[in-house]
Amino acid sequence: MSKTASVPDQDALKRVGARVRQRLESDPQAYKVPTDAAEIYAIGDFLSGEECRRLTHMIDAVARPSELHETAYVAKFRTSYSGNFDPHDPFIKAISRRIDDVLGLPANVGENIQGQRYLPGQEFKPHNDWFYTDQEYWKLERKRGGQRCWTAMAFLNEVEEGGHTHFVEIGASIEPKPGVLLVWNNATVEGVPNEYTLHAGTPVIRGQKYVLTKWYRTRKHS
C-alpha cells in the first residue's frame, strides 16, 4: 500500500492509536517491546491460571479448522483450529471488558473474542491483521466497522516447544507464557497500516498451544 495514496480510515487509525498509546504508556503493568518499528506491549498475569484453564476447555468445545477473512480454509497457511466464543456468556463478557479497559476502547468497536488451538506441526504463517483494502472482502469489512486498529492476544498455556508469536520484520519472538496479554497497534502513528506488524504463529513442535484473540475496529463493529 503506497504511503502517499489515500488510506481508508487513516484519521481514525491515527486518533485511536494515540488514545490507546496514552493509555498503555500510563499503565505500569504494560511492558513495551523495545522497537521503534511498531507499538507492541505485554501485560503479565492478565489472566489467572484458573481462567486460562477454563478458556482452554472452552476453545476445545468450539474449535474447528481456521479460516481467513470470511473465505474458505487455506491449507498449510493457517493450520490451527479456532472458534468464536459466545459473546453473551457472562465469563467471556467479563474477560472482554477487561481487555477493553486495558486499551481504553469501547466494547462496540471490538470483534467477538476468538479462541485458537495449535497441535504439533500446526502454525499460522506470516500475516498482517489489518485488512488489505484492495481486496474484495474490504467492501464488506468497511461496512462492518472498518479497518482493524489494535490486536489483543492472550496466551493460555505452557507450550512444551515452539509456538512463538514471531514479528518477522522486527525480529521479535514472543514465547507463549500463560496469562500474558500481548497487544499491538496494526497502524503507524500516522494512521497507515504498519508493514512491520507482519507476524507468524510459529509451528508447535511439542505439546499444544492455546490463545485467545480480540481485534478492534476504527468504528462500531457489526
mmCIF file of the C-alpha atoms, coordinates in Angstrom:
data_MODEL
# 
_entry.id   MODEL 
# 
loop_
_atom_site.group_PDB 
_atom_site.id 
_atom_site.type_symbol 
_atom_site.label_atom_id 
_atom_site.label_alt_id 
_atom_site.label_comp_id 
_atom_site.label_asym_id 
_atom_site.label_entity_id 
_atom_site.label_seq_id 
_atom_site.pdbx_PDB_ins_code 
_atom_site.Cartn_x 
_atom_site.Cartn_y 
_atom_site.Cartn_z 
_atom_site.occupancy 
_atom_site.B_iso_or_equiv 
_atom_site.pdbx_formal_charge 
_atom_site.auth_seq_id 
_atom_site.auth_comp_id 
_atom_site.auth_asym_id 
_atom_site.auth_atom_id 
_atom_site.pdbx_PDB_model_num 
ATOM 1   C CA . MET A 1 1   ? 0.000   0.000   0.000  1.00 0.00 ? 1   MET A CA 1 
ATOM 2   C CA . SER A 1 2   ? 1.506   3.311   -1.010 1.00 0.00 ? 2   SER A CA 1 
ATOM 3   C CA . LYS A 1 3   ? 2.011   5.669   1.885  1.00 0.00 ? 3   LYS A CA 1 
ATOM 4   C CA . THR A 1 4   ? 1.385   8.638   -0.411 1.00 0.00 ? 4   THR A CA 1 
ATOM 5   C CA . ALA A 1 5   ? -2.017  7.397   -1.562 1.00 0.00 ? 5   ALA A CA 1 
ATOM 6   C CA . SER A 1 6   ? -5.260  7.992   0.292  1.00 0.00 ? 6   SER A CA 1 
ATOM 7   C CA . VAL A 1 7   ? -5.534  5.439   3.101  1.00 0.00 ? 7   VAL A CA 1 
ATOM 8   C CA . PRO A 1 8   ? -9.038  4.392   4.202  1.00 0.00 ? 8   PRO A CA 1 
ATOM 9   C CA . ASP A 1 9   ? -9.706  5.178   7.869  1.00 0.00 ? 9   ASP A CA 1 
ATOM 10  C CA . GLN A 1 10  ? -6.350  6.932   8.242  1.00 0.00 ? 10  GLN A CA 1 
ATOM 11  C CA . ASP A 1 11  ? -7.643  9.697   10.521 1.00 0.00 ? 11  ASP A CA 1 
ATOM 12  C CA . ALA A 1 12  ? -9.442  7.159   12.696 1.00 0.00 ? 12  ALA A CA 1 
ATOM 13  C CA . LEU A 1 13  ? -6.395  4.885   12.887 1.00 0.00 ? 13  LEU A CA 1 
ATOM 14  C CA . LYS A 1 14  ? -4.257  7.847   13.926 1.00 0.00 ? 14  LYS A CA 1 
ATOM 15  C CA . ARG A 1 15  ? -6.781  9.014   16.515 1.00 0.00 ? 15  ARG A CA 1 
ATOM 16  C CA . VAL A 1 16  ? -7.383  5.581   18.055 1.00 0.00 ? 16  VAL A CA 1 
ATOM 17  C CA . GLY A 1 17  ? -3.670  4.851   18.047 1.00 0.00 ? 17  GLY A CA 1 
ATOM 18  C CA . ALA A 1 18  ? -2.946  7.990   20.050 1.00 0.00 ? 18  ALA A CA 1 
ATOM 19  C CA . ARG A 1 19  ? -5.717  7.199   22.528 1.00 0.00 ? 19  ARG A CA 1 
ATOM 20  C CA . VAL A 1 20  ? -4.557  3.644   23.222 1.00 0.00 ? 20  VAL A CA 1 
ATOM 21  C CA . ARG A 1 21  ? -0.884  4.633   23.238 1.00 0.00 ? 21  ARG A CA 1 
ATOM 22  C CA . GLN A 1 22  ? -1.526  7.161   26.001 1.00 0.00 ? 22  GLN A CA 1 
ATOM 23  C CA . ARG A 1 23  ? -3.478  4.571   27.959 1.00 0.00 ? 23  ARG A CA 1 
ATOM 24  C CA . LEU A 1 24  ? -0.775  1.918   27.752 1.00 0.00 ? 24  LEU A CA 1 
ATOM 25  C CA . GLU A 1 25  ? 2.109   4.253   28.437 1.00 0.00 ? 25  GLU A CA 1 
ATOM 26  C CA . SER A 1 26  ? 0.428   5.265   31.703 1.00 0.00 ? 26  SER A CA 1 
ATOM 27  C CA . ASP A 1 27  ? -0.128  1.620   32.712 1.00 0.00 ? 27  ASP A CA 1 
ATOM 28  C CA . PRO A 1 28  ? 2.710   0.396   34.979 1.00 0.00 ? 28  PRO A CA 1 
ATOM 29  C CA . GLN A 1 29  ? 1.851   -3.220  34.101 1.00 0.00 ? 29  GLN A CA 1 
ATOM 30  C CA . ALA A 1 30  ? 2.391   -2.690  30.360 1.00 0.00 ? 30  ALA A CA 1 
ATOM 31  C CA . TYR A 1 31  ? 5.868   -3.511  29.073 1.00 0.00 ? 31  TYR A CA 1 
ATOM 32  C CA . LYS A 1 32  ? 6.754   -2.085  25.668 1.00 0.00 ? 32  LYS A CA 1 
ATOM 33  C CA . VAL A 1 33  ? 8.714   -4.378  23.387 1.00 0.00 ? 33  VAL A CA 1 
ATOM 34  C CA . PRO A 1 34  ? 11.904  -2.416  22.563 1.00 0.00 ? 34  PRO A CA 1 
ATOM 35  C CA . THR A 1 35  ? 11.472  -1.461  18.916 1.00 0.00 ? 35  THR A CA 1 
ATOM 36  C CA . ASP A 1 36  ? 10.762  1.782   17.084 1.00 0.00 ? 36  ASP A CA 1 
ATOM 37  C CA . ALA A 1 37  ? 9.170   -0.042  14.168 1.00 0.00 ? 37  ALA A CA 1 
ATOM 38  C CA . ALA A 1 38  ? 5.871   -0.947  15.870 1.00 0.00 ? 38  ALA A CA 1 
ATOM 39  C CA . GLU A 1 39  ? 3.951   -0.481  19.101 1.00 0.00 ? 39  GLU A CA 1 
ATOM 40  C CA . ILE A 1 40  ? 3.834   -3.831  20.902 1.00 0.00 ? 40  ILE A CA 1 
ATOM 41  C CA . TYR A 1 41  ? 3.062   -4.198  24.609 1.00 0.00 ? 41  TYR A CA 1 
ATOM 42  C CA . ALA A 1 42  ? 2.892   -7.138  27.001 1.00 0.00 ? 42  ALA A CA 1 
ATOM 43  C CA . ILE A 1 43  ? 0.929   -7.295  30.262 1.00 0.00 ? 43  ILE A CA 1 
ATOM 44  C CA . GLY A 1 44  ? 1.888   -10.139 32.574 1.00 0.00 ? 44  GLY A CA 1 
ATOM 45  C CA . ASP A 1 45  ? -0.576  -12.050 34.762 1.00 0.00 ? 45  ASP A CA 1 
ATOM 46  C CA . PHE A 1 46  ? -3.552  -10.589 32.925 1.00 0.00 ? 46  PHE A CA 1 
ATOM 47  C CA . LEU A 1 47  ? -5.387  -13.905 33.305 1.00 0.00 ? 47  LEU A CA 1 
ATOM 48  C CA . SER A 1 48  ? -5.233  -16.233 36.291 1.00 0.00 ? 48  SER A CA 1 
ATOM 49  C CA . GLY A 1 49  ? -4.297  -19.882 35.992 1.00 0.00 ? 49  GLY A CA 1 
ATOM 50  C CA . GLU A 1 50  ? -7.903  -20.915 36.586 1.00 0.00 ? 50  GLU A CA 1 
ATOM 51  C CA . GLU A 1 51  ? -9.176  -18.504 33.917 1.00 0.00 ? 51  GLU A CA 1 
ATOM 52  C CA . CYS A 1 52  ? -6.621  -19.863 31.442 1.00 0.00 ? 52  CYS A CA 1 
ATOM 53  C CA . ARG A 1 53  ? -7.676  -23.464 32.119 1.00 0.00 ? 53  ARG A CA 1 
ATOM 54  C CA . ARG A 1 54  ? -11.346 -22.605 31.752 1.00 0.00 ? 54  ARG A CA 1 
ATOM 55  C CA . LEU A 1 55  ? -10.700 -20.835 28.453 1.00 0.00 ? 55  LEU A CA 1 
ATOM 56  C CA . THR A 1 56  ? -8.727  -23.775 27.024 1.00 0.00 ? 56  THR A CA 1 
ATOM 57  C CA . HIS A 1 57  ? -11.692 -26.069 27.735 1.00 0.00 ? 57  HIS A CA 1 
ATOM 58  C CA . MET A 1 58  ? -13.998 -23.570 26.038 1.00 0.00 ? 58  MET A CA 1 
ATOM 59  C CA . ILE A 1 59  ? -11.731 -23.488 22.982 1.00 0.00 ? 59  ILE A CA 1 
ATOM 60  C CA . ASP A 1 60  ? -11.862 -27.284 22.747 1.00 0.00 ? 60  ASP A CA 1 
ATOM 61  C CA . ALA A 1 61  ? -15.656 -27.007 22.605 1.00 0.00 ? 61  ALA A CA 1 
ATOM 62  C CA . VAL A 1 62  ? -15.769 -24.505 19.699 1.00 0.00 ? 62  VAL A CA 1 
ATOM 63  C CA . ALA A 1 63  ? -12.605 -25.298 17.721 1.00 0.00 ? 63  ALA A CA 1 
ATOM 64  C CA . ARG A 1 64  ? -12.879 -26.039 14.010 1.00 0.00 ? 64  ARG A CA 1 
ATOM 65  C CA . PRO A 1 65  ? -10.392 -25.602 11.111 1.00 0.00 ? 65  PRO A CA 1 
ATOM 66  C CA . SER A 1 66  ? -9.378  -21.938 10.967 1.00 0.00 ? 66  SER A CA 1 
ATOM 67  C CA . GLU A 1 67  ? -10.459 -19.653 8.136  1.00 0.00 ? 67  GLU A CA 1 
ATOM 68  C CA . LEU A 1 68  ? -9.092  -16.456 6.626  1.00 0.00 ? 68  LEU A CA 1 
ATOM 69  C CA . HIS A 1 69  ? -11.141 -13.296 6.117  1.00 0.00 ? 69  HIS A CA 1 
ATOM 70  C CA . GLU A 1 70  ? -14.517 -14.921 5.539  1.00 0.00 ? 70  GLU A CA 1 
ATOM 71  C CA . THR A 1 71  ? -13.031 -17.256 2.916  1.00 0.00 ? 71  THR A CA 1 
ATOM 72  C CA . ALA A 1 72  ? -12.559 -20.993 2.812  1.00 0.00 ? 72  ALA A CA 1 
ATOM 73  C CA . TYR A 1 73  ? -9.875  -22.683 4.860  1.00 0.00 ? 73  TYR A CA 1 
ATOM 74  C CA . VAL A 1 74  ? -6.452  -22.315 3.250  1.00 0.00 ? 74  VAL A CA 1 
ATOM 75  C CA . ALA A 1 75  ? -4.426  -25.492 3.707  1.00 0.00 ? 75  ALA A CA 1 
ATOM 76  C CA . LYS A 1 76  ? -0.874  -25.138 5.021  1.00 0.00 ? 76  LYS A CA 1 
ATOM 77  C CA . PHE A 1 77  ? -1.159  -21.371 5.681  1.00 0.00 ? 77  PHE A CA 1 
ATOM 78  C CA . ARG A 1 78  ? -3.243  -21.313 8.835  1.00 0.00 ? 78  ARG A CA 1 
ATOM 79  C CA . THR A 1 79  ? -3.398  -24.874 10.081 1.00 0.00 ? 79  THR A CA 1 
ATOM 80  C CA . SER A 1 80  ? -4.755  -24.251 13.574 1.00 0.00 ? 80  SER A CA 1 
ATOM 81  C CA . TYR A 1 81  ? -8.261  -24.771 14.926 1.00 0.00 ? 81  TYR A CA 1 
ATOM 82  C CA . SER A 1 82  ? -10.321 -21.798 16.071 1.00 0.00 ? 82  SER A CA 1 
ATOM 83  C CA . GLY A 1 83  ? -13.793 -20.681 17.067 1.00 0.00 ? 83  GLY A CA 1 
ATOM 84  C CA . ASN A 1 84  ? -15.636 -17.634 18.353 1.00 0.00 ? 84  ASN A CA 1 
ATOM 85  C CA . PHE A 1 85  ? -16.807 -17.624 21.936 1.00 0.00 ? 85  PHE A CA 1 
ATOM 86  C CA . ASP A 1 86  ? -20.423 -16.835 22.782 1.00 0.00 ? 86  ASP A CA 1 
ATOM 87  C CA . PRO A 1 87  ? -20.283 -13.042 23.374 1.00 0.00 ? 87  PRO A CA 1 
ATOM 88  C CA . HIS A 1 88  ? -23.257 -13.307 25.765 1.00 0.00 ? 88  HIS A CA 1 
ATOM 89  C CA . ASP A 1 89  ? -21.538 -15.799 28.073 1.00 0.00 ? 89  ASP A CA 1 
ATOM 90  C CA . PRO A 1 90  ? -21.005 -13.918 31.390 1.00 0.00 ? 90  PRO A CA 1 
ATOM 91  C CA . PHE A 1 91  ? -17.455 -15.227 31.790 1.00 0.00 ? 91  PHE A CA 1 
ATOM 92  C CA . ILE A 1 92  ? -16.475 -14.213 28.244 1.00 0.00 ? 92  ILE A CA 1 
ATOM 93  C CA . LYS A 1 93  ? -18.148 -10.816 28.672 1.00 0.00 ? 93  LYS A CA 1 
ATOM 94  C CA . ALA A 1 94  ? -16.077 -10.191 31.795 1.00 0.00 ? 94  ALA A CA 1 
ATOM 95  C CA . ILE A 1 95  ? -12.816 -11.137 30.060 1.00 0.00 ? 95  ILE A CA 1 
ATOM 96  C CA . SER A 1 96  ? -13.748 -8.994  27.071 1.00 0.00 ? 96  SER A CA 1 
ATOM 97  C CA . ARG A 1 97  ? -14.477 -5.967  29.266 1.00 0.00 ? 97  ARG A CA 1 
ATOM 98  C CA . ARG A 1 98  ? -11.088 -6.319  30.944 1.00 0.00 ? 98  ARG A CA 1 
ATOM 99  C CA . ILE A 1 99  ? -9.333  -6.273  27.586 1.00 0.00 ? 99  ILE A CA 1 
ATOM 100 C CA . ASP A 1 100 ? -11.394 -3.236  26.537 1.00 0.00 ? 100 ASP A CA 1 
ATOM 101 C CA . ASP A 1 101 ? -10.351 -1.497  29.754 1.00 0.00 ? 101 ASP A CA 1 
ATOM 102 C CA . VAL A 1 102 ? -6.641  -2.179  29.219 1.00 0.00 ? 102 VAL A CA 1 
ATOM 103 C CA . LEU A 1 103 ? -6.825  -0.491  25.809 1.00 0.00 ? 103 LEU A CA 1 
ATOM 104 C CA . GLY A 1 104 ? -9.352  2.140   26.855 1.00 0.00 ? 104 GLY A CA 1 
ATOM 105 C CA . LEU A 1 105 ? -11.641 1.309   23.940 1.00 0.00 ? 105 LEU A CA 1 
ATOM 106 C CA . PRO A 1 106 ? -15.440 0.977   23.903 1.00 0.00 ? 106 PRO A CA 1 
ATOM 107 C CA . ALA A 1 107 ? -16.817 -2.542  23.695 1.00 0.00 ? 107 ALA A CA 1 
ATOM 108 C CA . ASN A 1 108 ? -18.744 -1.850  20.498 1.00 0.00 ? 108 ASN A CA 1 
ATOM 109 C CA . VAL A 1 109 ? -15.607 -1.463  18.367 1.00 0.00 ? 109 VAL A CA 1 
ATOM 110 C CA . GLY A 1 110 ? -14.330 -4.900  19.352 1.00 0.00 ? 110 GLY A CA 1 
ATOM 111 C CA . GLU A 1 111 ? -14.909 -8.104  17.442 1.00 0.00 ? 111 GLU A CA 1 
ATOM 112 C CA . ASN A 1 112 ? -16.030 -11.249 19.255 1.00 0.00 ? 112 ASN A CA 1 
ATOM 113 C CA . ILE A 1 113 ? -13.207 -12.959 21.088 1.00 0.00 ? 113 ILE A CA 1 
ATOM 114 C CA . GLN A 1 114 ? -11.810 -15.895 19.147 1.00 0.00 ? 114 GLN A CA 1 
ATOM 115 C CA . GLY A 1 115 ? -10.014 -18.887 20.649 1.00 0.00 ? 115 GLY A CA 1 
ATOM 116 C CA . GLN A 1 116 ? -7.295  -20.784 18.794 1.00 0.00 ? 116 GLN A CA 1 
ATOM 117 C CA . ARG A 1 117 ? -5.686  -24.176 19.359 1.00 0.00 ? 117 ARG A CA 1 
ATOM 118 C CA . TYR A 1 118 ? -2.459  -25.344 17.718 1.00 0.00 ? 118 TYR A CA 1 
ATOM 119 C CA . LEU A 1 119 ? -1.417  -29.000 17.783 1.00 0.00 ? 119 LEU A CA 1 
ATOM 120 C CA . PRO A 1 120 ? 2.105   -30.257 16.945 1.00 0.00 ? 120 PRO A CA 1 
ATOM 121 C CA . GLY A 1 121 ? 3.108   -29.118 13.465 1.00 0.00 ? 121 GLY A CA 1 
ATOM 122 C CA . GLN A 1 122 ? 0.344   -26.512 13.213 1.00 0.00 ? 122 GLN A CA 1 
ATOM 123 C CA . GLU A 1 123 ? 1.158   -22.873 12.529 1.00 0.00 ? 123 GLU A CA 1 
ATOM 124 C CA . PHE A 1 124 ? -0.065  -19.552 11.159 1.00 0.00 ? 124 PHE A CA 1 
ATOM 125 C CA . LYS A 1 125 ? 2.388   -18.295 8.547  1.00 0.00 ? 125 LYS A CA 1 
ATOM 126 C CA . PRO A 1 126 ? 3.443   -14.610 8.395  1.00 0.00 ? 126 PRO A CA 1 
ATOM 127 C CA . HIS A 1 127 ? 0.439   -12.318 8.002  1.00 0.00 ? 127 HIS A CA 1 
ATOM 128 C CA . ASN A 1 128 ? -0.922  -8.920  8.963  1.00 0.00 ? 128 ASN A CA 1 
ATOM 129 C CA . ASP A 1 129 ? -4.099  -8.471  10.980 1.00 0.00 ? 129 ASP A CA 1 
ATOM 130 C CA . TRP A 1 130 ? -5.161  -5.347  9.110  1.00 0.00 ? 130 TRP A CA 1 
ATOM 131 C CA . PHE A 1 131 ? -7.359  -5.643  6.047  1.00 0.00 ? 131 PHE A CA 1 
ATOM 132 C CA . TYR A 1 132 ? -5.965  -5.181  2.543  1.00 0.00 ? 132 TYR A CA 1 
ATOM 133 C CA . THR A 1 133 ? -8.308  -2.551  1.161  1.00 0.00 ? 133 THR A CA 1 
ATOM 134 C CA . ASP A 1 134 ? -7.683  -3.530  -2.466 1.00 0.00 ? 134 ASP A CA 1 
ATOM 135 C CA . GLN A 1 135 ? -9.230  -6.959  -1.844 1.00 0.00 ? 135 GLN A CA 1 
ATOM 136 C CA . GLU A 1 136 ? -12.851 -7.888  -2.477 1.00 0.00 ? 136 GLU A CA 1 
ATOM 137 C CA . TYR A 1 137 ? -13.554 -8.643  1.201  1.00 0.00 ? 137 TYR A CA 1 
ATOM 138 C CA . TRP A 1 138 ? -12.855 -4.997  2.122  1.00 0.00 ? 138 TRP A CA 1 
ATOM 139 C CA . LYS A 1 139 ? -16.230 -3.953  0.680  1.00 0.00 ? 139 LYS A CA 1 
ATOM 140 C CA . LEU A 1 140 ? -17.897 -5.961  3.443  1.00 0.00 ? 140 LEU A CA 1 
ATOM 141 C CA . GLU A 1 141 ? -15.417 -5.171  6.216  1.00 0.00 ? 141 GLU A CA 1 
ATOM 142 C CA . ARG A 1 142 ? -15.623 -1.434  5.521  1.00 0.00 ? 142 ARG A CA 1 
ATOM 143 C CA . LYS A 1 143 ? -19.344 -1.619  6.344  1.00 0.00 ? 143 LYS A CA 1 
ATOM 144 C CA . ARG A 1 144 ? -18.796 -3.874  9.378  1.00 0.00 ? 144 ARG A CA 1 
ATOM 145 C CA . GLY A 1 145 ? -16.602 -1.433  11.297 1.00 0.00 ? 145 GLY A CA 1 
ATOM 146 C CA . GLY A 1 146 ? -13.750 -0.510  9.014  1.00 0.00 ? 146 GLY A CA 1 
ATOM 147 C CA . GLN A 1 147 ? -10.067 -1.195  9.420  1.00 0.00 ? 147 GLN A CA 1 
ATOM 148 C CA . ARG A 1 148 ? -8.607  -3.191  12.306 1.00 0.00 ? 148 ARG A CA 1 
ATOM 149 C CA . CYS A 1 149 ? -6.608  -0.931  14.560 1.00 0.00 ? 149 CYS A CA 1 
ATOM 150 C CA . TRP A 1 150 ? -5.392  -2.896  17.618 1.00 0.00 ? 150 TRP A CA 1 
ATOM 151 C CA . THR A 1 151 ? -4.956  -6.602  18.301 1.00 0.00 ? 151 THR A CA 1 
ATOM 152 C CA . ALA A 1 152 ? -5.090  -8.199  21.768 1.00 0.00 ? 152 ALA A CA 1 
ATOM 153 C CA . MET A 1 153 ? -3.849  -11.778 22.194 1.00 0.00 ? 153 MET A CA 1 
ATOM 154 C CA . ALA A 1 154 ? -3.662  -13.758 25.430 1.00 0.00 ? 154 ALA A CA 1 
ATOM 155 C CA . PHE A 1 155 ? -1.567  -16.881 25.906 1.00 0.00 ? 155 PHE A CA 1 
ATOM 156 C CA . LEU A 1 156 ? -3.351  -19.579 27.877 1.00 0.00 ? 156 LEU A CA 1 
ATOM 157 C CA . ASN A 1 157 ? -0.914  -22.426 28.476 1.00 0.00 ? 157 ASN A CA 1 
ATOM 158 C CA . GLU A 1 158 ? 2.699   -23.535 28.635 1.00 0.00 ? 158 GLU A CA 1 
ATOM 159 C CA . VAL A 1 159 ? 3.862   -24.928 25.292 1.00 0.00 ? 159 VAL A CA 1 
ATOM 160 C CA . GLU A 1 160 ? 6.482   -27.657 25.546 1.00 0.00 ? 160 GLU A CA 1 
ATOM 161 C CA . GLU A 1 161 ? 8.350   -26.435 22.478 1.00 0.00 ? 161 GLU A CA 1 
ATOM 162 C CA . GLY A 1 162 ? 7.671   -23.952 19.679 1.00 0.00 ? 162 GLY A CA 1 
ATOM 163 C CA . GLY A 1 163 ? 4.541   -21.890 19.151 1.00 0.00 ? 163 GLY A CA 1 
ATOM 164 C CA . HIS A 1 164 ? 6.093   -18.439 19.469 1.00 0.00 ? 164 HIS A CA 1 
ATOM 165 C CA . THR A 1 165 ? 4.491   -15.271 18.117 1.00 0.00 ? 165 THR A CA 1 
ATOM 166 C CA . HIS A 1 166 ? 7.195   -14.039 15.769 1.00 0.00 ? 166 HIS A CA 1 
ATOM 167 C CA . PHE A 1 167 ? 7.192   -10.477 14.416 1.00 0.00 ? 167 PHE A CA 1 
ATOM 168 C CA . VAL A 1 168 ? 9.085   -11.235 11.249 1.00 0.00 ? 168 VAL A CA 1 
ATOM 169 C CA . GLU A 1 169 ? 10.210  -7.763  10.164 1.00 0.00 ? 169 GLU A CA 1 
ATOM 170 C CA . ILE A 1 170 ? 11.199  -6.709  13.671 1.00 0.00 ? 170 ILE A CA 1 
ATOM 171 C CA . GLY A 1 171 ? 12.880  -9.941  14.706 1.00 0.00 ? 171 GLY A CA 1 
ATOM 172 C CA . ALA A 1 172 ? 10.965  -10.166 17.989 1.00 0.00 ? 172 ALA A CA 1 
ATOM 173 C CA . SER A 1 173 ? 9.857   -13.659 19.019 1.00 0.00 ? 173 SER A CA 1 
ATOM 174 C CA . ILE A 1 174 ? 7.404   -13.781 21.926 1.00 0.00 ? 174 ILE A CA 1 
ATOM 175 C CA . GLU A 1 175 ? 7.361   -17.023 23.894 1.00 0.00 ? 175 GLU A CA 1 
ATOM 176 C CA . PRO A 1 176 ? 3.855   -18.122 24.940 1.00 0.00 ? 176 PRO A CA 1 
ATOM 177 C CA . LYS A 1 177 ? 3.511   -17.652 28.695 1.00 0.00 ? 177 LYS A CA 1 
ATOM 178 C CA . PRO A 1 178 ? 0.129   -18.407 30.263 1.00 0.00 ? 178 PRO A CA 1 
ATOM 179 C CA . GLY A 1 179 ? -1.778  -15.354 31.426 1.00 0.00 ? 179 GLY A CA 1 
ATOM 180 C CA . VAL A 1 180 ? 0.200   -12.831 29.363 1.00 0.00 ? 180 VAL A CA 1 
ATOM 181 C CA . LEU A 1 181 ? -1.774  -10.368 27.236 1.00 0.00 ? 181 LEU A CA 1 
ATOM 182 C CA . LEU A 1 182 ? 0.069   -9.151  24.129 1.00 0.00 ? 182 LEU A CA 1 
ATOM 183 C CA . VAL A 1 183 ? -1.329  -6.078  22.374 1.00 0.00 ? 183 VAL A CA 1 
ATOM 184 C CA . TRP A 1 184 ? -0.145  -4.191  19.315 1.00 0.00 ? 184 TRP A CA 1 
ATOM 185 C CA . ASN A 1 185 ? -1.107  -1.334  17.051 1.00 0.00 ? 185 ASN A CA 1 
ATOM 186 C CA . ASN A 1 186 ? -1.679  -2.521  13.489 1.00 0.00 ? 186 ASN A CA 1 
ATOM 187 C CA . ALA A 1 187 ? -1.050  1.009   12.201 1.00 0.00 ? 187 ALA A CA 1 
ATOM 188 C CA . THR A 1 188 ? 1.749   3.553   12.397 1.00 0.00 ? 188 THR A CA 1 
ATOM 189 C CA . VAL A 1 189 ? 1.463   6.768   14.400 1.00 0.00 ? 189 VAL A CA 1 
ATOM 190 C CA . GLU A 1 190 ? 0.465   8.417   11.103 1.00 0.00 ? 190 GLU A CA 1 
ATOM 191 C CA . GLY A 1 191 ? -2.527  6.066   10.749 1.00 0.00 ? 191 GLY A CA 1 
ATOM 192 C CA . VAL A 1 192 ? -1.136  3.903   7.940  1.00 0.00 ? 192 VAL A CA 1 
ATOM 193 C CA . PRO A 1 193 ? -1.277  0.079   8.160  1.00 0.00 ? 193 PRO A CA 1 
ATOM 194 C CA . ASN A 1 194 ? 2.113   -0.924  9.544  1.00 0.00 ? 194 ASN A CA 1 
ATOM 195 C CA . GLU A 1 195 ? 4.055   -3.437  7.436  1.00 0.00 ? 195 GLU A CA 1 
ATOM 196 C CA . TYR A 1 196 ? 6.292   -4.113  10.440 1.00 0.00 ? 196 TYR A CA 1 
ATOM 197 C CA . THR A 1 197 ? 3.428   -5.828  12.285 1.00 0.00 ? 197 THR A CA 1 
ATOM 198 C CA . LEU A 1 198 ? 3.819   -8.847  9.984  1.00 0.00 ? 198 LEU A CA 1 
ATOM 199 C CA . HIS A 1 199 ? 3.762   -11.796 12.381 1.00 0.00 ? 199 HIS A CA 1 
ATOM 200 C CA . ALA A 1 200 ? 3.509   -15.554 12.477 1.00 0.00 ? 200 ALA A CA 1 
ATOM 201 C CA . GLY A 1 201 ? 2.400   -18.235 14.867 1.00 0.00 ? 201 GLY A CA 1 
ATOM 202 C CA . THR A 1 202 ? 5.448   -20.479 14.562 1.00 0.00 ? 202 THR A CA 1 
ATOM 203 C CA . PRO A 1 203 ? 4.893   -24.243 14.438 1.00 0.00 ? 203 PRO A CA 1 
ATOM 204 C CA . VAL A 1 204 ? 4.214   -26.040 17.673 1.00 0.00 ? 204 VAL A CA 1 
ATOM 205 C CA . ILE A 1 205 ? 6.903   -28.703 17.985 1.00 0.00 ? 205 ILE A CA 1 
ATOM 206 C CA . ARG A 1 206 ? 5.773   -30.433 21.171 1.00 0.00 ? 206 ARG A CA 1 
ATOM 207 C CA . GLY A 1 207 ? 2.602   -30.028 23.197 1.00 0.00 ? 207 GLY A CA 1 
ATOM 208 C CA . GLN A 1 208 ? -0.342  -27.766 22.337 1.00 0.00 ? 208 GLN A CA 1 
ATOM 209 C CA . LYS A 1 209 ? -0.826  -24.024 22.203 1.00 0.00 ? 209 LYS A CA 1 
ATOM 210 C CA . TYR A 1 210 ? -3.989  -22.195 23.231 1.00 0.00 ? 210 TYR A CA 1 
ATOM 211 C CA . VAL A 1 211 ? -4.551  -18.473 22.710 1.00 0.00 ? 211 VAL A CA 1 
ATOM 212 C CA . LEU A 1 212 ? -7.451  -16.055 22.536 1.00 0.00 ? 212 LEU A CA 1 
ATOM 213 C CA . THR A 1 213 ? -7.548  -13.054 20.245 1.00 0.00 ? 213 THR A CA 1 
ATOM 214 C CA . LYS A 1 214 ? -9.675  -9.928  20.087 1.00 0.00 ? 214 LYS A CA 1 
ATOM 215 C CA . TRP A 1 215 ? -9.418  -7.472  17.217 1.00 0.00 ? 215 TRP A CA 1 
ATOM 216 C CA . TYR A 1 216 ? -10.623 -3.878  17.340 1.00 0.00 ? 216 TYR A CA 1 
ATOM 217 C CA . ARG A 1 217 ? -12.028 -1.735  14.527 1.00 0.00 ? 217 ARG A CA 1 
ATOM 218 C CA . THR A 1 218 ? -11.970 2.007   13.894 1.00 0.00 ? 218 THR A CA 1 
ATOM 219 C CA . ARG A 1 219 ? -15.770 2.162   14.153 1.00 0.00 ? 219 ARG A CA 1 
ATOM 220 C CA . LYS A 1 220 ? -18.631 0.202   15.706 1.00 0.00 ? 220 LYS A CA 1 
ATOM 221 C CA . HIS A 1 221 ? -18.343 -3.439  14.687 1.00 0.00 ? 221 HIS A CA 1 
ATOM 222 C CA . SER A 1 222 ? -21.394 -5.272  13.407 1.00 0.00 ? 222 SER A CA 1 
# 
